[in-house]
Amino acid sequence: MPKRSERICMLNQEKLKKINPETLKLYHKYLLDMKIRELSEKTIYNYYNDLANWWIYIYDYQDNKSVKEIDDSDISEFIVYCKDQGNNTNRIKRRMSSISAFFLFLKKKRLIDENPMSFIDRPKEGQAVVAQTFLTTQQIQFMREKLQENVEKAKEQRKTKPTQYYEALTMQAYAIFSLTTMARINAIANIRWEQLDFDSRVAKDVLEKEGYLVELFFSEEAKEYLLNLKQYRTENNIEDGGYVFVSAHRKSGSCAPATVSTLSDYCKKIGQMIGVPTLHPHDFRHSGATAYKNAGMSLEEVSVLLNHKSTDVTRRFYIKEDKSKLQANKDKCNI
């Protein structure tokens, strides 16, 4: 018989009183909707229990922001937290369903544009709940090689398949820029060329969560690929509306920043190239943080680059320690 997972009891009545007021107002609308649809009291209670645990997590670890400000990476952190606390696949699937149902209601009422849960794969029985990928140094190098091979192959065929070459350049620029800046996907999607200072390799006044304006620092390699992309657009009269990354499915005659869906599709293609089919945009953030930390940067420096308010979130969710170095240092003690 399957082992029943432990319940995570995060419900704290004092904290629930302090949950973001907008979140509570939105839930009240959702509650009325559930009652109109004549859901049972038990079903409503289960939905509330799952959502309330999630809200308290947001209160404790994500600045008590409104659910309208939450994205898929925030939810992934909560799901991983539940997993670390002992919840099994079935229990976490239920939590994911409860959160998704809430967002679907908000989208139906046109209170949000996208359901962030749609970017998180639901686990099947026996599968990992949320695959958080921390690319190793070897995998990052392999990714570089495969992206370059993809560009060179597409370049040979660009007379007959120009779209593939353009996409290859875009994917290469996106992957390395995302990895080295460790920025959130929404921030990257909305970056404009005018924000990039190529001399200092800094993206300035980038809008992040809760309206904060931050700086992103990108590598010399990312600079090269971005300039290649910009040059290709100029030479081929490709209008981008000033955005660095443009949606592949924009309306005719208009330019819009890349959607989360477009960048997620790029990640899936890159994941297939390197044998990591679960790769998604937030993995570049985790992988970059871990790579820089294991290369010698301090936790505090990595936390600043991630624009975290404290090192606690950085340490718990973004760093995968290099155990080989730990073992080597341990052996030096001769105990």
Contacts in CASP RR format, 6 or more apart in sequence:
PFRMAT RR
TARGET T0000
AUTHOR 0000-0000-0000
METHOD contacts of the structure
MODEL  1
MPKRSERICMLNQEKLKKINPETLKLYHKYLLDMKIRELSEKTIYNYYND
LANWWIYIYDYQDNKSVKEIDDSDISEFIVYCKDQGNNTNRIKRRMSSIS
AFFLFLKKKRLIDENPMSFIDRPKEGQAVVAQTFLTTQQIQFMREKLQEN
VEKAKEQRKTKPTQYYEALTMQAYAIFSLTTMARINAIANIRWEQLDFDS
RVAKDVLEKEGYLVELFFSEEAKEYLLNLKQYRTENNIEDGGYVFVSAHR
KSGSCAPATVSTLSDYCKKIGQMIGVPTLHPHDFRHSGATAYKNAGMSLE
EVSVLLNHKSTDVTRRFYIKEDKSKLQANKDKCNI
2 88 0 8 1.000
2 90 0 8 1.000
3 88 0 8 1.000
4 88 0 8 1.000
5 86 0 8 1.000
5 87 0 8 1.000
5 88 0 8 1.000
5 90 0 8 1.000
5 91 0 8 1.000
6 85 0 8 1.000
6 86 0 8 1.000
6 87 0 8 1.000
7 91 0 8 1.000
8 53 0 8 1.000
8 82 0 8 1.000
8 85 0 8 1.000
8 86 0 8 1.000
8 87 0 8 1.000
10 52 0 8 1.000
10 53 0 8 1.000
10 56 0 8 1.000
10 57 0 8 1.000
11 49 0 8 1.000
11 52 0 8 1.000
11 53 0 8 1.000
11 56 0 8 1.000
12 56 0 8 1.000
15 56 0 8 1.000
15 59 0 8 1.000
15 60 0 8 1.000
16 52 0 8 1.000
16 55 0 8 1.000
16 56 0 8 1.000
18 59 0 8 1.000
18 64 0 8 1.000
19 55 0 8 1.000
19 56 0 8 1.000
19 58 0 8 1.000
19 59 0 8 1.000
19 64 0 8 1.000
20 55 0 8 1.000
20 58 0 8 1.000
20 59 0 8 1.000
20 64 0 8 1.000
20 65 0 8 1.000
20 66 0 8 1.000
20 67 0 8 1.000
22 66 0 8 1.000
22 67 0 8 1.000
22 68 0 8 1.000
23 55 0 8 1.000
23 58 0 8 1.000
23 66 0 8 1.000
23 67 0 8 1.000
26 66 0 8 1.000
26 67 0 8 1.000
26 68 0 8 1.000
26 106 0 8 1.000
26 111 0 8 1.000
27 48 0 8 1.000
27 51 0 8 1.000
27 102 0 8 1.000
29 105 0 8 1.000
29 109 0 8 1.000
30 102 0 8 1.000
30 105 0 8 1.000
30 106 0 8 1.000
31 44 0 8 1.000
31 48 0 8 1.000
33 105 0 8 1.000
34 43 0 8 1.000
34 44 0 8 1.000
34 47 0 8 1.000
35 44 0 8 1.000
39 47 0 8 1.000
46 94 0 8 1.000
46 98 0 8 1.000
47 98 0 8 1.000
47 101 0 8 1.000
47 102 0 8 1.000
50 94 0 8 1.000
50 95 0 8 1.000
50 98 0 8 1.000
50 99 0 8 1.000
51 98 0 8 1.000
51 99 0 8 1.000
51 102 0 8 1.000
53 95 0 8 1.000
54 78 0 8 1.000
54 95 0 8 1.000
54 98 0 8 1.000
54 99 0 8 1.000
55 67 0 8 1.000
57 78 0 8 1.000
57 81 0 8 1.000
58 64 0 8 1.000
58 65 0 8 1.000
58 67 0 8 1.000
58 70 0 8 1.000
58 74 0 8 1.000
58 78 0 8 1.000
61 77 0 8 1.000
61 81 0 8 1.000
61 313 0 8 1.000
62 70 0 8 1.000
62 74 0 8 1.000
62 77 0 8 1.000
63 209 0 8 1.000
63 210 0 8 1.000
63 309 0 8 1.000
65 209 0 8 1.000
65 210 0 8 1.000
67 102 0 8 1.000
67 103 0 8 1.000
67 106 0 8 1.000
68 106 0 8 1.000
68 111 0 8 1.000
68 112 0 8 1.000
69 209 0 8 1.000
69 210 0 8 1.000
70 116 0 8 1.000
71 116 0 8 1.000
71 184 0 8 1.000
71 185 0 8 1.000
71 186 0 8 1.000
71 260 0 8 1.000
72 116 0 8 1.000
72 117 0 8 1.000
72 119 0 8 1.000
72 120 0 8 1.000
72 185 0 8 1.000
72 260 0 8 1.000
72 282 0 8 1.000
73 184 0 8 1.000
73 185 0 8 1.000
73 281 0 8 1.000
73 282 0 8 1.000
73 285 0 8 1.000
74 116 0 8 1.000
75 99 0 8 1.000
75 116 0 8 1.000
75 117 0 8 1.000
75 120 0 8 1.000
76 120 0 8 1.000
76 130 0 8 1.000
76 132 0 8 1.000
76 282 0 8 1.000
77 313 0 8 1.000
77 317 0 8 1.000
79 92 0 8 1.000
79 95 0 8 1.000
79 96 0 8 1.000
79 120 0 8 1.000
79 129 0 8 1.000
79 130 0 8 1.000
80 129 0 8 1.000
80 130 0 8 1.000
80 132 0 8 1.000
80 317 0 8 1.000
82 91 0 8 1.000
82 92 0 8 1.000
82 95 0 8 1.000
82 129 0 8 1.000
83 92 0 8 1.000
83 129 0 8 1.000
83 130 0 8 1.000
87 95 0 8 1.000
89 123 0 8 1.000
89 125 0 8 1.000
89 126 0 8 1.000
89 127 0 8 1.000
89 129 0 8 1.000
90 125 0 8 1.000
92 123 0 8 1.000
92 129 0 8 1.000
93 122 0 8 1.000
93 123 0 8 1.000
93 129 0 8 1.000
96 117 0 8 1.000
96 120 0 8 1.000
96 122 0 8 1.000
99 117 0 8 1.000
100 115 0 8 1.000
100 117 0 8 1.000
100 118 0 8 1.000
103 112 0 8 1.000
103 115 0 8 1.000
103 116 0 8 1.000
103 117 0 8 1.000
104 115 0 8 1.000
106 112 0 8 1.000
106 115 0 8 1.000
107 113 0 8 1.000
107 114 0 8 1.000
107 115 0 8 1.000
114 260 0 8 1.000
119 260 0 8 1.000
119 261 0 8 1.000
119 264 0 8 1.000
119 280 0 8 1.000
120 130 0 8 1.000
121 131 0 8 1.000
121 278 0 8 1.000
123 129 0 8 1.000
123 130 0 8 1.000
131 278 0 8 1.000
132 283 0 8 1.000
132 286 0 8 1.000
133 276 0 8 1.000
133 278 0 8 1.000
133 279 0 8 1.000
133 280 0 8 1.000
133 283 0 8 1.000
133 286 0 8 1.000
133 287 0 8 1.000
134 283 0 8 1.000
134 286 0 8 1.000
134 287 0 8 1.000
134 290 0 8 1.000
134 320 0 8 1.000
135 143 0 8 1.000
135 276 0 8 1.000
135 283 0 8 1.000
135 287 0 8 1.000
135 288 0 8 1.000
135 291 0 8 1.000
137 291 0 8 1.000
137 294 0 8 1.000
139 274 0 8 1.000
139 276 0 8 1.000
140 179 0 8 1.000
140 287 0 8 1.000
140 291 0 8 1.000
142 274 0 8 1.000
143 175 0 8 1.000
143 270 0 8 1.000
143 273 0 8 1.000
143 274 0 8 1.000
144 176 0 8 1.000
144 221 0 8 1.000
146 270 0 8 1.000
146 273 0 8 1.000
146 274 0 8 1.000
147 168 0 8 1.000
147 171 0 8 1.000
147 172 0 8 1.000
147 175 0 8 1.000
147 176 0 8 1.000
147 270 0 8 1.000
147 273 0 8 1.000
148 172 0 8 1.000
150 168 0 8 1.000
150 171 0 8 1.000
150 172 0 8 1.000
150 273 0 8 1.000
151 165 0 8 1.000
151 168 0 8 1.000
151 169 0 8 1.000
151 172 0 8 1.000
153 168 0 8 1.000
154 161 0 8 1.000
154 164 0 8 1.000
154 165 0 8 1.000
154 167 0 8 1.000
154 168 0 8 1.000
155 165 0 8 1.000
155 168 0 8 1.000
157 164 0 8 1.000
157 165 0 8 1.000
158 164 0 8 1.000
158 165 0 8 1.000
162 236 0 8 1.000
165 232 0 8 1.000
166 232 0 8 1.000
166 236 0 8 1.000
166 238 0 8 1.000
167 248 0 8 1.000
169 225 0 8 1.000
169 228 0 8 1.000
169 229 0 8 1.000
169 232 0 8 1.000
170 229 0 8 1.000
170 245 0 8 1.000
170 266 0 8 1.000
171 266 0 8 1.000
171 269 0 8 1.000
171 270 0 8 1.000
172 225 0 8 1.000
172 228 0 8 1.000
173 222 0 8 1.000
173 225 0 8 1.000
173 226 0 8 1.000
173 228 0 8 1.000
173 229 0 8 1.000
173 244 0 8 1.000
173 245 0 8 1.000
174 188 0 8 1.000
174 245 0 8 1.000
174 263 0 8 1.000
174 266 0 8 1.000
175 266 0 8 1.000
175 270 0 8 1.000
175 284 0 8 1.000
176 219 0 8 1.000
176 221 0 8 1.000
176 222 0 8 1.000
176 225 0 8 1.000
177 188 0 8 1.000
177 218 0 8 1.000
177 222 0 8 1.000
177 225 0 8 1.000
177 226 0 8 1.000
177 244 0 8 1.000
178 185 0 8 1.000
178 188 0 8 1.000
178 281 0 8 1.000
178 284 0 8 1.000
178 285 0 8 1.000
179 284 0 8 1.000
179 287 0 8 1.000
179 288 0 8 1.000
179 291 0 8 1.000
180 217 0 8 1.000
180 218 0 8 1.000
180 219 0 8 1.000
180 221 0 8 1.000
180 222 0 8 1.000
180 288 0 8 1.000
181 188 0 8 1.000
181 203 0 8 1.000
181 216 0 8 1.000
181 217 0 8 1.000
181 218 0 8 1.000
181 222 0 8 1.000
182 284 0 8 1.000
182 285 0 8 1.000
182 288 0 8 1.000
182 289 0 8 1.000
182 292 0 8 1.000
182 305 0 8 1.000
182 306 0 8 1.000
183 203 0 8 1.000
183 206 0 8 1.000
183 208 0 8 1.000
183 216 0 8 1.000
183 285 0 8 1.000
184 208 0 8 1.000
184 209 0 8 1.000
184 282 0 8 1.000
184 285 0 8 1.000
185 260 0 8 1.000
185 263 0 8 1.000
185 264 0 8 1.000
185 281 0 8 1.000
185 282 0 8 1.000
186 260 0 8 1.000
187 206 0 8 1.000
187 207 0 8 1.000
187 208 0 8 1.000
187 214 0 8 1.000
187 216 0 8 1.000
188 245 0 8 1.000
188 258 0 8 1.000
188 263 0 8 1.000
188 281 0 8 1.000
189 245 0 8 1.000
189 257 0 8 1.000
189 258 0 8 1.000
189 259 0 8 1.000
189 260 0 8 1.000
189 263 0 8 1.000
190 207 0 8 1.000
190 243 0 8 1.000
190 257 0 8 1.000
191 203 0 8 1.000
191 206 0 8 1.000
191 216 0 8 1.000
191 243 0 8 1.000
191 244 0 8 1.000
191 245 0 8 1.000
191 257 0 8 1.000
192 242 0 8 1.000
192 243 0 8 1.000
192 244 0 8 1.000
193 230 0 8 1.000
193 240 0 8 1.000
193 242 0 8 1.000
193 243 0 8 1.000
193 244 0 8 1.000
194 242 0 8 1.000
195 203 0 8 1.000
195 204 0 8 1.000
195 205 0 8 1.000
195 206 0 8 1.000
196 202 0 8 1.000
196 203 0 8 1.000
196 204 0 8 1.000
196 226 0 8 1.000
196 244 0 8 1.000
197 203 0 8 1.000
197 204 0 8 1.000
198 223 0 8 1.000
198 226 0 8 1.000
198 227 0 8 1.000
201 217 0 8 1.000
201 218 0 8 1.000
201 219 0 8 1.000
201 220 0 8 1.000
201 222 0 8 1.000
201 223 0 8 1.000
202 215 0 8 1.000
202 216 0 8 1.000
202 217 0 8 1.000
202 218 0 8 1.000
203 215 0 8 1.000
203 216 0 8 1.000
203 217 0 8 1.000
203 218 0 8 1.000
204 215 0 8 1.000
205 213 0 8 1.000
205 215 0 8 1.000
206 213 0 8 1.000
206 214 0 8 1.000
206 215 0 8 1.000
206 216 0 8 1.000
207 213 0 8 1.000
208 214 0 8 1.000
208 307 0 8 1.000
212 307 0 8 1.000
214 307 0 8 1.000
217 305 0 8 1.000
218 226 0 8 1.000
226 244 0 8 1.000
229 244 0 8 1.000
232 238 0 8 1.000
233 240 0 8 1.000
239 253 0 8 1.000
239 255 0 8 1.000
240 246 0 8 1.000
240 255 0 8 1.000
241 255 0 8 1.000
242 255 0 8 1.000
243 255 0 8 1.000
243 256 0 8 1.000
243 257 0 8 1.000
243 258 0 8 1.000
245 257 0 8 1.000
245 258 0 8 1.000
245 262 0 8 1.000
245 263 0 8 1.000
246 255 0 8 1.000
246 256 0 8 1.000
246 257 0 8 1.000
246 258 0 8 1.000
247 256 0 8 1.000
247 257 0 8 1.000
247 258 0 8 1.000
247 259 0 8 1.000
247 262 0 8 1.000
248 258 0 8 1.000
248 262 0 8 1.000
248 265 0 8 1.000
249 259 0 8 1.000
249 262 0 8 1.000
250 256 0 8 1.000
260 281 0 8 1.000
263 281 0 8 1.000
264 280 0 8 1.000
264 281 0 8 1.000
267 279 0 8 1.000
267 280 0 8 1.000
267 281 0 8 1.000
267 283 0 8 1.000
267 284 0 8 1.000
268 277 0 8 1.000
268 279 0 8 1.000
268 280 0 8 1.000
270 279 0 8 1.000
271 277 0 8 1.000
271 278 0 8 1.000
271 279 0 8 1.000
285 306 0 8 1.000
285 318 0 8 1.000
286 317 0 8 1.000
286 318 0 8 1.000
286 320 0 8 1.000
289 302 0 8 1.000
289 305 0 8 1.000
289 306 0 8 1.000
289 314 0 8 1.000
289 318 0 8 1.000
289 319 0 8 1.000
290 318 0 8 1.000
290 319 0 8 1.000
290 320 0 8 1.000
292 301 0 8 1.000
292 302 0 8 1.000
292 305 0 8 1.000
293 299 0 8 1.000
293 302 0 8 1.000
293 319 0 8 1.000
294 321 0 8 1.000
294 322 0 8 1.000
294 325 0 8 1.000
299 311 0 8 1.000
299 314 0 8 1.000
299 315 0 8 1.000
299 319 0 8 1.000
300 311 0 8 1.000
302 314 0 8 1.000
302 318 0 8 1.000
302 319 0 8 1.000
303 310 0 8 1.000
303 311 0 8 1.000
303 313 0 8 1.000
303 314 0 8 1.000
306 314 0 8 1.000
306 318 0 8 1.000
308 314 0 8 1.000
END
